[in-house]
Amino acid sequence: MKSSLRKLAEPEPTEPEPTEPEPTESPFENCADVRGAEQAPIYPDHPRWNPGLDRDGDGVACE
């Protein structure tokens, strides 16, 4: 009796789908934008920090 086992084809290795980079938002242009986004005040670690909004240079913008 012959065995009729067939070797199954191994799947081709696939590369992971490239992912779209997260869109980065530009820094706030003015304090009205910051307040409109309900994020005032903002600090230098904020992703949309704009040093031009920190008028007195204390590290806090749109106080």
C-alpha positions in Angstrom: 0.0 0.0 0.0 1.4 3.4 -1.0 1.0 6.4 1.2 -0.4 9.3 -0.7 0.7 12.0 1.6 1.5 15.2 -0.2 3.6 17.9 1.3 1.6 21.0 1.7 3.2 24.1 0.2 4.6 26.4 2.9 3.2 29.8 2.8 5.4 32.5 1.4 6.9 34.8 4.0 5.2 38.1 3.8 6.5 41.5 4.8 4.3 43.5 7.2 2.1 46.1 5.6 3.8 49.5 5.9 1.9 51.7 8.3 1.1 55.3 7.7 3.0 57.6 10.1 0.8 59.4 12.6 0.0 62.8 11.2 1.8 65.4 13.3 0.0 68.5 14.1 1.8 71.8 13.7 2.4 74.0 16.7 -0.4 76.3 17.8 -0.2 79.7 16.0 -1.8 81.7 18.8 -3.4 81.5 22.2 -6.9 81.7 20.7 -6.2 78.4 19.0 -4.9 76.9 22.2 -8.0 78.1 24.1 -10.3 76.9 21.2 -8.8 73.5 21.6 -9.4 73.7 25.4 -5.8 73.0 26.1 -4.6 76.3 27.8 -2.2 76.7 29.4 0.4 74.7 27.6 3.9 73.7 28.6 7.1 73.0 26.6 6.4 69.2 26.6 3.1 69.7 24.8 3.4 68.3 21.2 2.0 71.6 19.7 4.1 73.9 21.9 5.2 77.2 20.3 7.8 79.1 22.2 6.5 82.3 20.7 3.4 82.0 22.8 5.3 82.1 26.1 5.5 85.9 26.3 7.2 86.1 29.7 9.6 83.1 29.2 8.4 81.2 32.3 7.8 78.0 30.4 4.0 78.4 30.4 2.1 79.7 27.4 -1.4 81.1 27.1 -1.8 81.5 30.8 
